[in-house]
Amino acid sequence: MSRAQQPSRRTVLTAAVAAAVAGAATPAAAAAQRGTATVRATVDAEPGPAGARPIDYHAWTTYSEWRTGTAQGTRPVPGPRPGVVIGAPAGSVDYTDPHTGTTATWEYATWTSPLYRLTVPATEVVSSWNAHTPEGTWLQVELGGTYSDGGETPWYVMGRWAAGDMDIKRTSVDGQGDGRSSVWTDTFAIDDASTGLRLVSYRLRLTLYRRPGTRLTPTVWRLGAMGSDIPDRFTVPASLPGLAQELVVPRYSQEIHKGQYPQYDNGGEAWCSPTSSQMIVEYWGGRLSAEQLSWVDPSYADPQVDAAARYTYDHQYEGCGNWPFNAAYAATFDGLQGVVTRLASLTDLETLVAAGIPAITSQSFLKTELTGAGYGTSGHLMTVIGFTADGDVIANDPASPDDDAVRRVYKRREFENIWLRTKRYNASGGVSSGTGGVCYLYFPAHPSAHQRKALAAVGVR
């Protein structure tokens, strides 16, 4: 999100972290900052058995999959990109938008997935979706699951979303928890993973809304979630270089937008996520028309970045760093899909780059921990576009003074560690959390055979 040293909106509370490290039963996720993994009790835990992936991404995308689960007013649609739409609405409901105070009546229909049993009992789950929401429609995604002791979570709202912002204000929902787990903006988290409690299975519930008396409908093509149980560690094992290749990805600086559109978090340091998203959208040929950009001040360079910020903005979080909102934005462009997941190593990134797929990574670090960056950050997104012959990481880093300076080369070992670790020391010497390999993957709706194989290798289909 921001490359600034000051804490993000989800501030790490020193006392909570200390209690968690001591094994106290505190809500660890409440101590998480934007883009960080849950703070847990163990430190420098060893990774699991060789070849084991502590990450499980699963999605519903095919016509046969949309025909499973429980439908109340929805129906599956076949075709080149199968999905689910409103058939005959199940009813109507009044929704008061918390960010405008406006109450409106909406017809709705729901689709609830079959129960999915995680291959990795999870401490965290992040959902993501790809959809088309014409004006006059929107959607809500919820998660409900089963704990390892047999208990059930409530239904948690993971996002209320529309591609535009004229009908509702796109939003996450704060204040959700049952004393055992919580939702922090876009992430379900076990409150105290040191107890051994995990989420072992879940369902996703999709509610589609439209204005009464119309035939409009959202269309959802992909609905999925990534569950993970990343071991706590300040350092991660080093990987061996395996690829020398660089993808040609557009370069955009977030910094040249400083002070633009305060209603979308004021540009500059706050816009790393949409700036990174826009780079990869355009790599795949996504384009915004002059009409779509007509609202942007014509004196602003790279107006498409301003648009990306507007259409990823989370009005509850008050920022553009909501992970699934960024993936959903990418998928509004013809022929693109977007998911939020975690990767296990730089080898995973090499596999993707070799197939022509760049990735957006989330990391936090001190200025001294990433040679050549010139800044420290409590949470920042950048785009990995390749690797040098020595295995170092080539990144389009939006935290650069101008577009020409965006391409950076970062030392492999340093980058690997700041991205994959789950614990770190902050500028005050206290313990903060790291993202544990979070990334956004944007790729074609109809990948090539090579791309499908690479995505499958990192757990995405």
DRENDO-1510 file (C-alpha; in Angstrom, 1 decimal, always signed):
<recs>
REC; n; res; u; v; w
REC; 1; MET; +0.0; +0.0; +0.0 .
REC; 2; SER; +2.2; +2.8; +1.2 .
REC; 3; ARG; +6.0; +2.9; +1.2 .
REC; 4; ALA; +6.0; +5.4; +4.1 .
REC; 5; GLN; +7.6; +4.5; +7.4 .
REC; 6; GLN; +4.5; +5.4; +9.4 .
REC; 7; PRO; +2.2; +2.5; +10.2 .
REC; 8; SER; -0.7; +1.8; +7.8 .
REC; 9; ARG; -4.3; +1.9; +8.9 .
REC; 10; ARG; -4.1; -1.6; +10.4 .
REC; 11; THR; -1.4; -0.5; +12.9 .
REC; 12; VAL; +0.8; -3.1; +14.6 .
REC; 13; LEU; +0.2; -2.8; +18.3 .
REC; 14; THR; +3.4; -3.5; +20.1 .
REC; 15; ALA; +1.7; -4.9; +23.2 .
REC; 16; ALA; -0.4; -7.3; +21.1 .
REC; 17; VAL; +2.6; -8.5; +19.2 .
REC; 18; ALA; +4.5; -9.1; +22.4 .
REC; 19; ALA; +1.6; -11.0; +23.9 .
REC; 20; ALA; +1.2; -13.2; +20.8 .
REC; 21; VAL; +4.9; -14.0; +20.8 .
REC; 22; ALA; +4.6; -14.9; +24.5 .
REC; 23; GLY; +1.7; -17.3; +23.6 .
REC; 24; ALA; -1.1; -15.2; +25.0 .
REC; 25; ALA; -4.6; -15.6; +23.4 .
REC; 26; THR; -4.8; -12.2; +21.8 .
REC; 27; PRO; -6.5; -11.4; +18.5 .
REC; 28; ALA; -3.4; -11.6; +16.4 .
REC; 29; ALA; -5.1; -10.3; +13.3 .
REC; 30; ALA; -6.0; -7.1; +15.1 .
REC; 31; ALA; -2.2; -6.5; +15.2 .
REC; 32; ALA; -1.9; -7.0; +11.5 .
REC; 33; GLN; -1.1; -4.1; +9.2 .
REC; 34; ARG; -2.2; -3.8; +5.6 .
REC; 35; GLY; -0.6; -6.6; +3.6 .
REC; 36; THR; +0.7; -8.6; +6.5 .
REC; 37; ALA; +0.3; -12.1; +7.7 .
REC; 38; THR; -1.3; -12.9; +11.1 .
REC; 39; VAL; +1.1; -12.6; +14.1 .
REC; 40; ARG; +1.5; -16.0; +15.7 .
REC; 41; ALA; +3.4; -17.4; +18.6 .
REC; 42; THR; +6.2; -19.3; +17.0 .
REC; 43; VAL; +9.3; -17.7; +15.7 .
REC; 44; ASP; +11.6; -18.9; +12.9 .
REC; 45; ALA; +9.6; -22.1; +12.5 .
REC; 46; GLU; +11.1; -24.6; +10.0 .
REC; 47; PRO; +9.2; -25.1; +6.8 .
REC; 48; GLY; +7.1; -28.3; +6.4 .
REC; 49; PRO; +8.2; -31.5; +4.6 .
REC; 50; ALA; +10.0; -31.1; +1.3 .
REC; 51; GLY; +7.5; -30.4; -1.5 .
REC; 52; ALA; +4.7; -29.5; +0.9 .
REC; 53; ARG; +2.8; -26.3; +0.0 .
REC; 54; PRO; +1.2; -24.6; +3.0 .
REC; 55; ILE; -1.1; -22.9; +0.5 .
REC; 56; ASP; -4.4; -24.0; -1.1 .
REC; 57; TYR; -6.1; -21.9; -3.7 .
REC; 58; HIS; -9.4; -23.3; -5.0 .
REC; 59; ALA; -12.0; -21.7; -7.4 .
REC; 60; TRP; -15.3; -22.4; -9.1 .
REC; 61; THR; -15.0; -21.5; -12.8 .
REC; 62; THR; -16.6; -24.1; -15.1 .
REC; 63; TYR; -20.2; -24.6; -16.2 .
REC; 64; SER; -20.4; -27.9; -14.4 .
REC; 65; GLU; -19.0; -26.3; -11.2 .
REC; 66; TRP; -21.6; -23.5; -11.3 .
REC; 67; ARG; -24.2; -26.2; -11.5 .
REC; 68; THR; -23.2; -27.5; -8.1 .
REC; 69; GLY; -23.8; -25.9; -4.8 .
REC; 70; THR; -27.1; -24.3; -3.8 .
REC; 71; ALA; -28.8; -21.8; -6.0 .
REC; 72; GLN; -31.6; -19.5; -4.9 .
REC; 73; GLY; -32.6; -17.5; -7.9 .
REC; 74; THR; -29.3; -17.8; -9.8 .
REC; 75; ARG; -28.6; -19.9; -12.8 .
REC; 76; PRO; -25.4; -21.0; -14.5 .
REC; 77; VAL; -24.6; -19.8; -18.1 .
REC; 78; PRO; -22.4; -21.8; -20.5 .
REC; 79; GLY; -20.2; -20.4; -23.2 .
REC; 80; PRO; -16.5; -19.4; -23.7 .
REC; 81; ARG; -16.5; -18.0; -20.2 .
REC; 82; PRO; -19.1; -19.8; -18.1 .
REC; 83; GLY; -20.5; -18.0; -15.1 .
REC; 84; VAL; -23.5; -17.5; -12.8 .
REC; 85; VAL; -26.2; -14.9; -13.2 .
REC; 86; ILE; -29.6; -13.9; -11.7 .
REC; 87; GLY; -32.3; -16.0; -13.1 .
REC; 88; ALA; -35.5; -15.4; -11.1 .
REC; 89; PRO; -34.8; -13.2; -8.1 .
REC; 90; ALA; -35.2; -14.9; -4.7 .
REC; 91; GLY; -36.6; -11.7; -3.2 .
REC; 92; SER; -35.8; -8.0; -2.5 .
REC; 93; VAL; -34.0; -6.2; +0.3 .
REC; 94; ASP; -33.3; -2.7; +1.4 .
REC; 95; TYR; -29.6; -1.8; +1.6 .
REC; 96; THR; -28.4; +1.4; +3.3 .
REC; 97; ASP; -25.0; +2.3; +1.9 .
REC; 98; PRO; -22.8; +3.2; +5.0 .
REC; 99; HIS; -20.8; +5.6; +2.9 .
REC; 100; THR; -23.6; +7.7; +1.4 .
REC; 101; GLY; -26.5; +7.0; +3.8 .
REC; 102; THR; -28.7; +6.2; +0.8 .
REC; 103; THR; -31.2; +3.4; +1.2 .
REC; 104; ALA; -32.4; +1.6; -2.0 .
REC; 105; THR; -34.3; -1.6; -2.7 .
REC; 106; TRP; -32.5; -4.3; -4.6 .
REC; 107; GLU; -33.6; -7.6; -6.0 .
REC; 108; TYR; -31.2; -10.4; -5.1 .
REC; 109; ALA; -30.3; -14.0; -5.8 .
REC; 110; THR; -27.7; -16.3; -4.2 .
REC; 111; TRP; -25.3; -19.0; -5.1 .
REC; 112; THR; -23.6; -21.0; -2.3 .
REC; 113; SER; -20.7; -23.2; -3.2 .
REC; 114; PRO; -20.3; -26.8; -2.1 .
REC; 115; LEU; -18.3; -27.3; +1.1 .
REC; 116; TYR; -14.6; -27.3; +0.2 .
REC; 117; ARG; -12.2; -29.1; +2.5 .
REC; 118; LEU; -8.8; -27.4; +2.6 .
REC; 119; THR; -5.8; -29.5; +1.8 .
REC; 120; VAL; -4.0; -27.2; +4.3 .
REC; 121; PRO; -6.0; -26.4; +7.4 .
REC; 122; ALA; -5.7; -22.6; +7.4 .
REC; 123; THR; -4.9; -19.7; +9.7 .
REC; 124; GLU; -5.8; -17.2; +6.9 .
REC; 125; VAL; -8.2; -17.2; +4.0 .
REC; 126; VAL; -8.5; -14.5; +1.2 .
REC; 127; SER; -11.3; -14.8; -1.3 .
REC; 128; SER; -11.2; -13.2; -4.8 .
REC; 129; TRP; -13.6; -13.0; -7.7 .
REC; 130; ASN; -14.0; -12.0; -11.4 .
REC; 131; ALA; -17.2; -10.5; -12.5 .
REC; 132; HIS; -19.1; -8.1; -14.8 .
REC; 133; THR; -21.5; -5.7; -13.0 .
REC; 134; PRO; -23.3; -3.4; -15.4 .
REC; 135; GLU; -24.7; -0.2; -14.0 .
REC; 136; GLY; -27.6; -1.0; -11.7 .
REC; 137; THR; -26.0; -4.1; -10.3 .
REC; 138; TRP; -23.5; -5.2; -7.6 .
REC; 139; LEU; -22.5; -8.3; -5.6 .
REC; 140; GLN; -21.5; -9.5; -2.2 .
REC; 141; VAL; -19.1; -12.4; -1.3 .
REC; 142; GLU; -19.3; -14.2; +2.0 .
REC; 143; LEU; -17.3; -17.0; +3.6 .
REC; 144; GLY; -18.5; -19.5; +6.2 .
REC; 145; GLY; -16.4; -22.3; +7.5 .
REC; 146; THR; -15.7; -25.1; +9.9 .
REC; 147; TYR; -13.0; -25.0; +12.6 .
REC; 148; SER; -10.7; -27.9; +13.3 .
REC; 149; ASP; -12.6; -28.6; +16.6 .
REC; 150; GLY; -15.9; -28.9; +14.7 .
REC; 151; GLY; -17.2; -25.4; +15.5 .
REC; 152; GLU; -18.7; -23.2; +12.8 .
REC; 153; THR; -17.8; -19.6; +11.9 .
REC; 154; PRO; -20.5; -17.1; +11.2 .
REC; 155; TRP; -21.0; -15.9; +7.6 .
REC; 156; TYR; -18.4; -13.3; +7.1 .
REC; 157; VAL; -18.7; -10.6; +4.4 .
REC; 158; MET; -15.5; -10.6; +2.4 .
REC; 159; GLY; -16.5; -7.7; +0.2 .
REC; 160; ARG; -19.4; -5.7; -1.4 .
REC; 161; TRP; -18.3; -4.9; -4.9 .
REC; 162; ALA; -19.2; -3.2; -8.1 .
REC; 163; ALA; -16.9; -2.4; -11.0 .
REC; 164; GLY; -18.2; +1.2; -10.9 .
REC; 165; ASP; -19.1; +3.5; -8.1 .
REC; 166; MET; -22.5; +5.0; -9.1 .
REC; 167; ASP; -24.8; +2.4; -7.4 .
REC; 168; ILE; -23.0; +1.5; -4.2 .
REC; 169; LYS; -19.7; +2.5; -2.7 .
REC; 170; ARG; -17.3; -0.5; -3.0 .
REC; 171; THR; -16.5; -1.6; +0.5 .
REC; 172; SER; -15.1; -4.1; +3.0 .
REC; 173; VAL; -16.9; -4.6; +6.3 .
REC; 174; ASP; -15.2; -3.9; +9.7 .
REC; 175; GLY; -16.0; -5.3; +13.1 .
REC; 176; GLN; -16.6; -9.0; +12.1 .
REC; 177; GLY; -15.5; -11.7; +14.5 .
REC; 178; ASP; -16.7; -14.4; +16.8 .
REC; 179; GLY; -13.9; -14.4; +19.4 .
REC; 180; ARG; -12.1; -17.1; +17.5 .
REC; 181; SER; -11.6; -15.6; +14.1 .
REC; 182; SER; -11.9; -12.2; +12.5 .
REC; 183; VAL; -12.0; -10.5; +9.1 .
REC; 184; TRP; -9.5; -7.7; +8.6 .
REC; 185; THR; -10.5; -5.8; +5.5 .
REC; 186; ASP; -10.0; -8.7; +3.0 .
REC; 187; THR; -8.5; -11.4; +5.1 .
REC; 188; PHE; -10.1; -14.0; +7.3 .
REC; 189; ALA; -7.7; -14.8; +10.2 .
REC; 190; ILE; -7.7; -17.2; +13.2 .
REC; 191; ASP; -7.3; -14.9; +16.2 .
REC; 192; ASP; -4.7; -16.9; +18.0 .
REC; 193; ALA; -3.1; -19.6; +15.8 .
REC; 194; SER; -0.8; -20.7; +18.7 .
REC; 195; THR; -3.8; -22.6; +20.1 .
REC; 196; GLY; -3.7; -24.9; +17.1 .
REC; 197; LEU; -7.1; -23.9; +15.9 .
REC; 198; ARG; -7.5; -23.9; +12.1 .
REC; 199; LEU; -10.1; -23.5; +9.5 .
REC; 200; VAL; -10.5; -26.9; +7.8 .
REC; 201; SER; -13.3; -26.2; +5.3 .
REC; 202; TYR; -15.4; -23.4; +3.9 .
REC; 203; ARG; -18.2; -22.4; +1.6 .
REC; 204; LEU; -18.4; -19.2; -0.3 .
REC; 205; ARG; -21.8; -17.5; -0.7 .
REC; 206; LEU; -22.4; -15.1; -3.6 .
REC; 207; THR; -25.3; -12.7; -3.6 .
REC; 208; LEU; -26.1; -10.9; -6.8 .
REC; 209; TYR; -28.1; -7.6; -6.7 .
REC; 210; ARG; -30.0; -5.6; -9.3 .
REC; 211; ARG; -32.5; -2.7; -9.4 .
REC; 212; PRO; -36.0; -4.0; -9.3 .
REC; 213; GLY; -38.0; -4.4; -12.5 .
REC; 214; THR; -35.0; -4.8; -14.8 .
REC; 215; ARG; -33.4; -7.7; -16.5 .
REC; 216; LEU; -29.9; -6.6; -15.6 .
REC; 217; THR; -27.6; -9.0; -13.8 .
REC; 218; PRO; -24.1; -9.3; -12.6 .
REC; 219; THR; -22.1; -12.2; -14.2 .
REC; 220; VAL; -19.5; -13.9; -12.1 .
REC; 221; TRP; -16.9; -16.0; -13.9 .
REC; 222; ARG; -14.6; -17.0; -11.1 .
REC; 223; LEU; -15.1; -17.3; -7.4 .
REC; 224; GLY; -12.3; -18.7; -5.2 .
REC; 225; ALA; -10.3; -18.4; -2.1 .
REC; 226; MET; -6.7; -19.0; -0.9 .
REC; 227; GLY; -6.2; -20.7; +2.4 .
REC; 228; SER; -2.8; -20.9; +4.0 .
REC; 229; ASP; -0.9; -21.8; +7.1 .
REC; 230; ILE; +2.5; -20.1; +6.6 .
REC; 231; PRO; +5.0; -20.9; +9.3 .
REC; 232; ASP; +6.2; -17.9; +11.3 .
REC; 233; ARG; +9.8; -17.0; +10.4 .
REC; 234; PHE; +12.1; -14.0; +10.2 .
REC; 235; THR; +14.1; -15.7; +7.4 .
REC; 236; VAL; +13.3; -18.1; +4.7 .
REC; 237; PRO; +15.4; -20.8; +2.9 .
REC; 238; ALA; +17.3; -19.5; -0.1 .
REC; 239; SER; +16.4; -20.7; -3.5 .
REC; 240; LEU; +18.7; -21.3; -6.4 .
REC; 241; PRO; +18.4; -19.2; -9.6 .
REC; 242; GLY; +16.8; -21.0; -12.4 .
REC; 243; LEU; +15.8; -18.5; -15.1 .
REC; 244; ALA; +17.2; -15.5; -16.9 .
REC; 245; GLN; +14.3; -13.7; -18.7 .
REC; 246; GLU; +12.6; -10.3; -18.7 .
REC; 247; LEU; +9.1; -9.5; -19.7 .
REC; 248; VAL; +8.3; -6.1; -21.4 .
REC; 249; VAL; +5.8; -4.6; -19.0 .
REC; 250; PRO; +4.7; -0.9; -19.1 .
REC; 251; ARG; +6.3; +1.3; -16.4 .
REC; 252; TYR; +4.2; +3.6; -14.2 .
REC; 253; SER; +5.3; +5.6; -11.2 .
REC; 254; GLN; +2.9; +6.2; -8.3 .
REC; 255; GLU; +4.9; +9.2; -7.1 .
REC; 256; ILE; +4.0; +11.5; -10.0 .
REC; 257; HIS; +0.4; +11.2; -8.8 .
REC; 258; LYS; +1.0; +12.7; -5.4 .
REC; 259; GLY; -1.8; +14.9; -4.2 .
REC; 260; GLN; -4.2; +13.8; -6.9 .
REC; 261; TYR; -7.8; +12.9; -6.0 .
REC; 262; PRO; -7.8; +13.0; -2.1 .
REC; 263; GLN; -11.2; +11.1; -2.3 .
REC; 264; TYR; -9.2; +8.1; -3.5 .
REC; 265; ASP; -6.4; +8.4; -0.9 .
REC; 266; ASN; -4.5; +11.3; -2.4 .
REC; 267; GLY; -2.1; +9.5; -4.9 .
REC; 268; GLY; +1.6; +9.1; -4.4 .
REC; 269; GLU; +2.6; +6.6; -1.7 .
REC; 270; ALA; -0.9; +5.3; -1.3 .
REC; 271; TRP; -1.3; +4.1; -4.9 .
REC; 272; CYS; +1.3; +1.3; -5.2 .
REC; 273; SER; -1.4; -1.4; -5.6 .
REC; 274; PRO; -3.5; +0.2; -8.4 .
REC; 275; THR; -0.3; +1.4; -10.2 .
REC; 276; SER; +1.1; -2.1; -10.2 .
REC; 277; SER; -2.3; -3.5; -11.3 .
REC; 278; GLN; -2.4; -1.1; -14.2 .
REC; 279; MET; +1.0; -2.1; -15.4 .
REC; 280; ILE; +0.0; -5.7; -15.8 .
REC; 281; VAL; -3.4; -4.9; -17.1 .
REC; 282; GLU; -1.8; -3.0; -20.0 .
REC; 283; TYR; +0.9; -5.7; -20.4 .
REC; 284; TRP; -2.0; -8.0; -21.4 .
REC; 285; GLY; -3.5; -5.4; -23.7 .
REC; 286; GLY; -6.1; -3.9; -21.4 .
REC; 287; ARG; -6.9; -0.4; -22.4 .
REC; 288; LEU; -9.2; +2.4; -21.1 .
REC; 289; SER; -10.9; +4.5; -23.6 .
REC; 290; ALA; -10.7; +8.3; -23.8 .
REC; 291; GLU; -14.4; +8.4; -22.7 .
REC; 292; GLN; -13.5; +6.2; -19.6 .
REC; 293; LEU; -10.7; +8.6; -18.8 .
REC; 294; SER; -12.6; +11.8; -19.5 .
REC; 295; TRP; -13.2; +12.6; -15.8 .
REC; 296; VAL; -9.4; +12.8; -15.1 .
REC; 297; ASP; -7.8; +16.2; -15.0 .
REC; 298; PRO; -6.2; +16.5; -18.4 .
REC; 299; SER; -3.1; +18.0; -16.9 .
REC; 300; TYR; -2.3; +14.7; -15.1 .
REC; 301; ALA; +0.1; +12.3; -16.7 .
REC; 302; ASP; -0.8; +8.6; -16.9 .
REC; 303; PRO; -4.5; +9.2; -16.3 .
REC; 304; GLN; -5.1; +5.4; -16.5 .
REC; 305; VAL; -3.4; +5.1; -13.1 .
REC; 306; ASP; -5.9; +7.6; -11.6 .
REC; 307; ALA; -8.7; +5.4; -13.0 .
REC; 308; ALA; -7.2; +2.3; -11.5 .
REC; 309; ALA; -7.1; +4.0; -8.1 .
REC; 310; ARG; -10.7; +5.1; -8.4 .
REC; 311; TYR; -11.9; +1.6; -9.4 .
REC; 312; THR; -10.0; -0.3; -6.7 .
REC; 313; TYR; -10.8; +2.1; -3.9 .
REC; 314; ASP; -12.3; +0.5; -0.8 .
REC; 315; HIS; -14.5; +3.2; +1.0 .
REC; 316; GLN; -14.3; +1.4; +4.4 .
REC; 317; TYR; -10.5; +0.8; +4.3 .
REC; 318; GLU; -10.1; +4.3; +2.8 .
REC; 319; GLY; -7.5; +3.1; +0.4 .
REC; 320; CYS; -6.7; +1.3; -2.8 .
REC; 321; GLY; -4.8; -1.6; -1.3 .
REC; 322; ASN; -7.7; -4.1; -0.9 .
REC; 323; TRP; -6.3; -7.2; -2.5 .
REC; 324; PRO; -9.4; -8.8; -4.1 .
REC; 325; PHE; -10.7; -5.4; -5.3 .
REC; 326; ASN; -7.5; -5.1; -7.3 .
REC; 327; ALA; -7.9; -8.6; -8.8 .
REC; 328; ALA; -11.5; -7.9; -9.6 .
REC; 329; TYR; -10.6; -4.6; -11.3 .
REC; 330; ALA; -8.1; -6.4; -13.5 .
REC; 331; ALA; -10.8; -8.9; -14.5 .
REC; 332; THR; -13.1; -6.1; -15.7 .
REC; 333; PHE; -10.9; -5.9; -18.8 .
REC; 334; ASP; -11.8; -8.2; -21.7 .
REC; 335; GLY; -10.1; -11.5; -21.7 .
REC; 336; LEU; -8.4; -11.2; -18.3 .
REC; 337; GLN; -8.6; -13.1; -15.0 .
REC; 338; GLY; -7.3; -12.1; -11.6 .
REC; 339; VAL; -6.6; -14.0; -8.4 .
REC; 340; VAL; -5.1; -13.3; -5.0 .
REC; 341; THR; -2.9; -16.1; -3.7 .
REC; 342; ARG; +0.4; -16.8; -2.0 .
REC; 343; LEU; +3.5; -18.3; -3.7 .
REC; 344; ALA; +6.0; -20.5; -1.9 .
REC; 345; SER; +9.3; -19.3; -3.4 .
REC; 346; LEU; +11.1; -17.3; -6.1 .
REC; 347; THR; +11.1; -20.6; -8.0 .
REC; 348; ASP; +7.3; -20.2; -8.3 .
REC; 349; LEU; +7.8; -16.7; -9.7 .
REC; 350; GLU; +10.4; -18.0; -12.2 .
REC; 351; THR; +7.9; -20.6; -13.4 .
REC; 352; LEU; +5.3; -17.9; -14.1 .
REC; 353; VAL; +7.7; -15.5; -15.8 .
REC; 354; ALA; +9.0; -18.3; -18.0 .
REC; 355; ALA; +5.4; -18.7; -19.2 .
REC; 356; GLY; +5.1; -14.9; -19.8 .
REC; 357; ILE; +3.1; -14.2; -16.6 .
REC; 358; PRO; +4.4; -11.3; -14.4 .
REC; 359; ALA; +3.2; -11.1; -10.8 .
REC; 360; ILE; +2.5; -8.4; -8.2 .
REC; 361; THR; +4.1; -9.1; -4.9 .
REC; 362; SER; +3.4; -7.6; -1.5 .
REC; 363; GLN; +6.3; -6.9; +1.0 .
REC; 364; SER; +7.4; -4.7; +3.9 .
REC; 365; PHE; +11.0; -3.9; +4.8 .
REC; 366; LEU; +13.4; -1.4; +6.3 .
REC; 367; LYS; +15.4; +0.8; +4.0 .
REC; 368; THR; +18.5; -1.2; +4.8 .
REC; 369; GLU; +16.9; -4.5; +3.9 .
REC; 370; LEU; +16.5; -4.0; +0.1 .
REC; 371; THR; +19.6; -2.6; -1.6 .
REC; 372; GLY; +18.8; +0.1; -4.2 .
REC; 373; ALA; +15.2; +0.7; -3.1 .
REC; 374; GLY; +16.0; +3.9; -1.2 .
REC; 375; TYR; +13.1; +3.6; +1.1 .
REC; 376; GLY; +11.5; +1.5; +3.8 .
REC; 377; THR; +7.9; +0.5; +3.9 .
REC; 378; SER; +5.2; -1.0; +6.2 .
REC; 379; GLY; +3.5; -2.5; +3.1 .
REC; 380; HIS; +4.2; -2.1; -0.6 .
REC; 381; LEU; +3.2; -3.7; -3.9 .
REC; 382; MET; +5.5; -4.0; -6.9 .
REC; 383; THR; +5.5; -6.0; -10.2 .
REC; 384; VAL; +8.1; -8.8; -10.8 .
REC; 385; ILE; +8.8; -8.9; -14.5 .
REC; 386; GLY; +12.0; -11.1; -14.7 .
REC; 387; PHE; +15.3; -12.3; -13.4 .
REC; 388; THR; +18.9; -11.5; -14.4 .
REC; 389; ALA; +21.5; -14.1; -15.3 .
REC; 390; ASP; +22.6; -14.1; -11.7 .
REC; 391; GLY; +19.1; -14.7; -10.5 .
REC; 392; ASP; +18.4; -11.3; -9.2 .
REC; 393; VAL; +14.9; -10.0; -9.3 .
REC; 394; ILE; +13.8; -7.4; -12.0 .
REC; 395; ALA; +10.9; -5.4; -10.7 .
REC; 396; ASN; +8.8; -2.6; -11.9 .
REC; 397; ASP; +8.7; -0.7; -8.6 .
REC; 398; PRO; +6.1; +2.1; -8.7 .
REC; 399; ALA; +7.7; +3.8; -5.7 .
REC; 400; SER; +10.0; +5.6; -8.2 .
REC; 401; PRO; +10.3; +9.3; -8.9 .
REC; 402; ASP; +9.1; +8.9; -12.5 .
REC; 403; ASP; +8.1; +6.3; -15.1 .
REC; 404; ASP; +11.7; +6.0; -16.5 .
REC; 405; ALA; +13.1; +5.0; -13.1 .
REC; 406; VAL; +10.5; +2.3; -12.4 .
REC; 407; ARG; +12.6; -0.7; -13.6 .
REC; 408; ARG; +14.8; -1.9; -10.7 .
REC; 409; VAL; +17.1; -4.9; -10.1 .
REC; 410; TYR; +17.0; -6.2; -6.5 .
REC; 411; LYS; +19.3; -8.7; -4.9 .
REC; 412; ARG; +17.6; -12.1; -5.0 .
REC; 413; ARG; +18.3; -13.1; -1.4 .
REC; 414; GLU; +17.1; -9.8; -0.1 .
REC; 415; PHE; +13.9; -9.7; -2.1 .
REC; 416; GLU; +13.1; -13.4; -1.4 .
REC; 417; ASN; +13.3; -12.8; +2.3 .
REC; 418; ILE; +11.3; -9.6; +2.6 .
REC; 419; TRP; +8.5; -11.1; +0.5 .
REC; 420; LEU; +8.2; -14.6; +2.0 .
REC; 421; ARG; +8.8; -14.0; +5.7 .
REC; 422; THR; +6.0; -13.6; +8.1 .
REC; 423; LYS; +7.9; -11.7; +10.9 .
REC; 424; ARG; +10.3; -8.8; +10.7 .
REC; 425; TYR; +11.8; -6.1; +12.9 .
REC; 426; ASN; +10.4; -2.6; +12.3 .
REC; 427; ALA; +12.2; +0.7; +12.5 .
REC; 428; SER; +11.5; +0.9; +16.2 .
REC; 429; GLY; +13.0; -2.4; +16.9 .
REC; 430; GLY; +9.7; -4.1; +17.6 .
REC; 431; VAL; +8.3; -7.2; +15.9 .
REC; 432; SER; +5.9; -6.6; +13.0 .
REC; 433; SER; +4.5; -9.1; +10.5 .
REC; 434; GLY; +5.3; -9.8; +6.8 .
REC; 435; THR; +3.1; -10.9; +4.0 .
REC; 436; GLY; +4.3; -14.5; +3.7 .
REC; 437; GLY; +4.4; -14.5; -0.1 .
REC; 438; VAL; +1.1; -12.7; -1.0 .
REC; 439; CYS; +0.7; -11.9; -4.7 .
REC; 440; TYR; -1.8; -10.9; -7.4 .
REC; 441; LEU; -1.8; -13.0; -10.6 .
REC; 442; TYR; -3.5; -11.6; -13.7 .
REC; 443; PHE; -3.6; -13.8; -16.8 .
REC; 444; PRO; -5.7; -14.5; -19.9 .
REC; 445; ALA; -9.2; -15.9; -19.6 .
REC; 446; HIS; -8.0; -18.6; -22.0 .
REC; 447; PRO; -4.4; -19.3; -21.2 .
REC; 448; SER; -2.0; -21.1; -23.5 .
REC; 449; ALA; -1.0; -24.7; -22.6 .
REC; 450; HIS; +2.3; -23.4; -21.3 .
REC; 451; GLN; +0.5; -20.8; -19.1 .
REC; 452; ARG; -2.0; -23.3; -17.8 .
REC; 453; LYS; +0.9; -25.6; -16.8 .
REC; 454; ALA; +2.8; -22.8; -15.1 .
REC; 455; LEU; -0.4; -21.7; -13.2 .
REC; 456; ALA; -1.1; -25.2; -12.1 .
REC; 457; ALA; +2.4; -25.5; -10.8 .
REC; 458; VAL; +1.8; -22.7; -8.4 .
REC; 459; GLY; -1.7; -24.0; -7.4 .
REC; 460; VAL; -3.9; -21.9; -9.7 .
REC; 461; ARG; -6.3; -23.2; -12.4 .
</recs>
